[in-house]
Amino acid sequence: MPLIGNLHGPIRCDFEGTVATHRRKYGGGNGQDIAKAIGISGKCKPRVLDLTAGLGRDAFVLATLGCQVTLVERNPVVQELLKDGLARALSLTDNPELATIVARMELVALEAQCYLNGNANIPQPDVIYLDPMYPESRKSAKVKKEMQAFKTLVGDDHDADHLLDLALGAARYRVVVKRARKAPQLGNAAPHFFLSGKSTRYDIYALQKLPLEL
Ligand SMILES: C[S@@+](CC[C@H](N)C(=O)[O-])C[C@H]1O[C@@H](n2cnc3c(N)ncnc32)[C@H](O)[C@@H]1O
C-alpha cells in the first residue's frame, strides 16, 4: 500500500469498505447519472470498456448495476492496487454478492492504446468509459486531498484528447467521458448530450441508439 508523501494516508483499492458498500446499497441504482450516461436500464446492461480504470470505483458501480466491465490501467502501482482490491473482494467467502459483482470486472494491465491496437480478438465494447485526471481540483477538501495524492502517483493524463479519438473509433454505441462539472470538453468533438450533477458532468458521444436489451 503506497504512502504518498505527507498528503494523504495509504491509497487503497477497497471494494468491501464502507464507502463502496454504501454506494452499492444506496447509490441510486439505474437512476444515478453514471448509469443514465452509460445507458443502463431494465434489460440493457452494456458491456463497458473502462480505459482509465484508476482505483476502479466507477467500474465497480457499473458492475454493481450488472455490466461486464473491462478495466484498462497503465500505471504499474495502480495496477497492483487494483489487483489487490479485486483479489481481496473475490476471496470474501462471507459476501457472495460482492464476489459476484467483482467477478464481472476484468483487469487489463496495459496502456489503452496498446490494448485497442494490439487485440484484434477483443469483443467490440458497447460503451467506452473515460475518466482522465481532472484538469482542476474539486470543491471538497477531502476529495481534493485524495485527488492530490492520486495525482502525485499517476500524474496528468496529457493524452486524453487522443484517447477520446481512439474510443470514438472503437465503441459500438457510446463513449462516455467523466469531467468536473465546469471543465472543458475533451478534444474537438462536441458531445451529443451531457448530464451534469453537483460536481461531475458526463459527456455522452452517441454513436448508435442503444437497444432495449443487451
Ligand atoms: C482519474 S483516474 C480514474 C478513476 C476511476 N474512474 C475510478 O473511479 O477510480 C485516471 C486513471 O486512468 C489511467 N489512465 C489514463 N490514461 C490512460 C491510458 N491511456 N491507458 C491506461 N490507463 C490510463 C491513469 O493512470 C489513472 O489511474
The ligand as a MOL file (V3000), in Angstrom:
LIG
                    3D

  0  0  0     0  0            999 V3000
M  V30 BEGIN CTAB
M  V30 COUNTS 27 29 0 0 0
M  V30 BEGIN ATOM
M  V30 1 C -8.9360 9.8480 -12.6190 0
M  V30 2 S -8.2780 8.2360 -12.6450 0 CHG=1
M  V30 3 C -9.7080 7.2280 -12.9200 0
M  V30 4 C -10.5150 6.9950 -11.6980 0
M  V30 5 C -11.5470 5.9130 -11.8820 0
M  V30 6 N -12.5980 6.3240 -12.7990 0
M  V30 7 C -12.1500 5.4790 -10.5750 0
M  V30 8 O -13.3760 5.5090 -10.4410 0
M  V30 9 O -11.3900 5.0540 -9.6710 0 CHG=-1
M  V30 10 C -7.4690 8.0860 -14.2030 0
M  V30 11 C -6.7060 6.7910 -14.3580 0
M  V30 12 O -6.5970 6.4950 -15.7370 0
M  V30 13 C -5.3160 5.9790 -16.0210 0
M  V30 14 N -5.0790 6.2650 -17.4420 0
M  V30 15 C -5.0870 7.4750 -18.0440 0
M  V30 16 N -4.8310 7.3650 -19.3580 0
M  V30 17 C -4.6740 6.0410 -19.5970 0
M  V30 18 C -4.3680 5.2800 -20.7690 0
M  V30 19 N -4.1870 5.8910 -21.9600 0
M  V30 20 N -4.2690 3.9470 -20.6760 0
M  V30 21 C -4.4590 3.3360 -19.4730 0
M  V30 22 N -4.7150 3.9880 -18.3140 0
M  V30 23 C -4.8230 5.3290 -18.3780 0
M  V30 24 C -4.4050 6.7350 -15.0830 0
M  V30 25 O -3.2030 6.0150 -14.8700 0
M  V30 26 C -5.2730 6.8300 -13.8330 0
M  V30 27 O -5.0510 5.7460 -12.9800 0
M  V30 END ATOM
M  V30 BEGIN BOND
M  V30 1 1 1 2
M  V30 2 1 2 3
M  V30 3 1 2 10
M  V30 4 1 3 4
M  V30 5 1 4 5
M  V30 6 1 5 6
M  V30 7 1 5 7
M  V30 8 2 7 8
M  V30 9 1 7 9
M  V30 10 1 10 11
M  V30 11 1 11 12
M  V30 12 1 11 26
M  V30 13 1 12 13
M  V30 14 1 13 14
M  V30 15 1 13 24
M  V30 16 1 14 15
M  V30 17 1 14 23
M  V30 18 2 15 16
M  V30 19 1 16 17
M  V30 20 1 17 18
M  V30 21 2 17 23
M  V30 22 1 18 19
M  V30 23 2 18 20
M  V30 24 1 20 21
M  V30 25 2 21 22
M  V30 26 1 22 23
M  V30 27 1 24 25
M  V30 28 1 24 26
M  V30 29 1 26 27
M  V30 END BOND
M  V30 END CTAB
M  END
